[in-house]
């Protein structure tokens, strides 16, 4: 296929691009490089530096070639920040997606995969969470993804574009070869923060909230390896060739608390990794675990990294080899 990957210089997007190139697809990356890294983009992919808030730049990318499908990763993603700067999310995330969808429709693109989120579910009626759960976002970030999912309904109805929204439950890990990995500034995800403490780049891990209604009082999350996400995206894109639009929840179906993540990282790294206590953060939920039975049943998707230790080991391999991320000397990416 000839595909467009927005946000392909970012964490999940770069792993998606790498996977697509390795399977023989032709890939164009559209990324502003505001949070992404040029070095993360596979050398065989074409990189177009542009902003999804600029319709002219987007349409120029579509005018240059015909795409069989689109993987949309580009987004602001930090839940606590969205509680402080709601319009950065409610405006920019949604307008960027609308601009992209409008250009795709105008150029007759018929397949579109959205990187969505488990932040759609603020108060789930049951855990693990399946696709029948009501969408009630708990943050402007989650709301922005819910709004984009509604856009997908209308591009299908009006333009016949088939779409799939994949709701992630905490992407984690890195490519086993450690040539690409997670590099955010500032970092907001738990596992890389924990590993930064192991590397001596932070004094301690701040545990935000120790009074949640969970077994050890800390928040529980379902961590899914970034390459397992990539494989789900490919299956979803293939299914849209002759199937209806759809949405799936993605995760391993197992939850791990903040304390469990820290302890596992101690075992993997051999470092003590001290912690300190902090207050709960606005928008955070006690427990998010996915019920991925639907995508497993309908597409045969199976996560390959099902143990937390496996996921943290791949992340540690990346971070220990690249302590300053893509700015590290002799970076092979």
TAPEFEN-V848014 format. One record per backbone hydrogen bond with DSSP energy under -0.5 kcal/mol. CO is the residue of the C=O (numbers start at 1). NH is the residue of the N-H. E is the energy in kcal/mol with one decimal. If there is no record, write none. Layout:
CO_NH_E + CO_NH_E
This chain:
1_3_-0.6 + 1_26_-3.0 + 2_68_-3.3 + 2_69_-0.9 + 3_28_-2.3 + 4_6_-0.5 + 4_71_-2.8 + 5_8_-0.9 + 5_30_-2.0 + 6_73_-1.6 + 7_10_-1.7 + 9_37_-2.4 + 10_14_-2.3 + 11_15_-1.2 + 12_16_-2.1 + 13_17_-2.7 + 14_18_-2.3 + 15_19_-2.1 + 16_20_-2.6 + 17_21_-2.8 + 18_22_-2.1 + 19_23_-1.2 + 20_25_-2.3 + 21_24_-1.5 + 25_27_-0.5 + 26_3_-2.8 + 27_46_-2.5 + 28_5_-2.9 + 29_31_-0.6 + 29_48_-3.6 + 30_7_-2.4 + 31_50_-1.2 + 37_40_-1.4 + 37_41_-0.5 + 38_41_-1.3 + 42_45_-2.1 + 45_47_-0.5 + 46_29_-3.8 + 46_48_-0.6 + 47_49_-0.6 + 48_31_-2.1 + 48_50_-0.7 + 51_54_-2.1 + 53_55_-0.7 + 54_58_-1.9 + 55_59_-2.7 + 56_60_-1.9 + 57_61_-1.5 + 58_62_-1.7 + 59_63_-2.5 + 60_64_-1.1 + 61_65_-0.5 + 62_65_-0.7 + 65_67_-0.5 + 69_4_-2.0 + 70_72_-0.5 + 70_113_-3.0 + 71_6_-2.2 + 71_73_-0.8 + 72_115_-2.2 + 77_79_-0.8 + 78_82_-2.0 + 79_83_-1.1 + 80_83_-0.6 + 80_84_-0.7 + 81_84_-1.1 + 81_85_-2.9 + 85_88_-0.9 + 85_89_-0.7 + 86_89_-0.9 + 86_90_-3.3 + 87_91_-1.8 + 87_92_-1.2 + 88_93_-0.6 + 89_93_-0.7 + 89_94_-0.8 + 91_95_-3.0 + 92_96_-2.4 + 93_97_-1.8 + 94_98_-2.5 + 95_99_-2.8 + 96_100_-2.1 + 97_101_-2.8 + 98_102_-2.5 + 99_103_-2.2 + 100_104_-2.6 + 101_105_-2.6 + 102_106_-2.3 + 103_107_-1.4 + 104_109_-2.8 + 105_108_-1.5 + 110_162_-2.5 + 111_70_-1.5 + 112_164_-1.9 + 113_72_-3.1 + 114_116_-1.1 + 114_166_-2.5 + 116_168_-0.9 + 117_120_-0.9 + 118_121_-1.8 + 119_138_-1.2 + 120_122_-0.8 + 120_136_-1.6 + 128_130_-0.5 + 129_291_-2.7 + 130_133_-1.5 + 134_136_-0.9 + 136_122_-2.7 + 139_143_-2.7 + 140_144_-2.5 + 141_145_-1.6 + 142_146_-2.1 + 143_147_-2.5 + 144_148_-1.9 + 145_149_-2.4 + 146_150_-1.5 + 147_151_-1.6 + 148_152_-1.8 + 149_153_-1.1 + 150_154_-1.2 + 151_155_-2.0 + 152_156_-1.7 + 153_157_-2.1 + 154_158_-2.8 + 155_159_-1.5 + 155_161_-1.7 + 156_160_-1.4 + 162_112_-1.9 + 163_246_-2.2 + 164_114_-2.8 + 164_166_-0.6 + 165_167_-0.6 + 165_248_-2.6 + 166_116_-2.3 + 166_168_-0.8 + 167_250_-3.1 + 168_118_-1.6 + 170_224_-2.4 + 172_226_-2.1 + 175_178_-2.3 + 180_175_-1.0 + 189_193_-1.7 + 190_194_-2.8 + 191_195_-2.2 + 192_196_-1.9 + 193_197_-1.6 + 194_198_-1.7 + 195_199_-1.6 + 196_201_-2.8 + 196_202_-0.9 + 197_200_-1.5 + 204_206_-0.5 + 205_207_-0.6 + 205_276_-2.6 + 206_208_-0.9 + 207_209_-1.4 + 207_278_-2.7 + 212_214_-2.5 + 214_217_-0.8 + 217_212_-2.9 + 219_258_-1.2 + 220_288_-1.8 + 221_223_-0.7 + 221_256_-2.8 + 222_224_-0.5 + 224_172_-2.1 + 225_228_-0.6 + 225_229_-1.7 + 226_230_-1.7 + 227_231_-2.0 + 228_232_-1.6 + 229_233_-2.1 + 230_234_-2.0 + 231_235_-2.0 + 232_236_-2.3 + 233_237_-2.6 + 234_238_-2.2 + 235_239_-2.1 + 236_240_-1.5 + 238_241_-1.2 + 239_242_-0.9 + 246_165_-1.7 + 248_167_-3.2 + 250_169_-0.8 + 256_221_-2.4 + 257_261_-2.3 + 258_262_-2.4 + 259_263_-2.3 + 260_264_-2.4 + 261_265_-2.4 + 262_266_-2.0 + 263_267_-1.8 + 264_268_-2.3 + 265_269_-2.8 + 266_270_-2.2 + 274_205_-2.3 + 276_207_-3.2 + 278_209_-2.3 + 281_284_-1.9 + 286_220_-2.9 + 288_222_-1.0 + 289_128_-0.5 + 289_129_-2.9 + 290_292_-0.7 + 292_296_-1.9 + 293_297_-2.7 + 294_298_-2.9 + 295_299_-1.8 + 295_301_-1.3 + 296_300_-1.0 + 304_306_-0.8 + 307_311_-1.7 + 308_312_-2.6 + 309_313_-2.4 + 310_314_-1.8 + 311_315_-1.8 + 312_316_-3.0 + 313_317_-2.3 + 314_318_-1.7 + 315_319_-2.8 + 316_320_-2.8 + 317_321_-1.3 + 318_322_-1.9 + 322_325_-2.5 + 324_327_-1.7 + 325_328_-1.7 + 328_331_-1.1
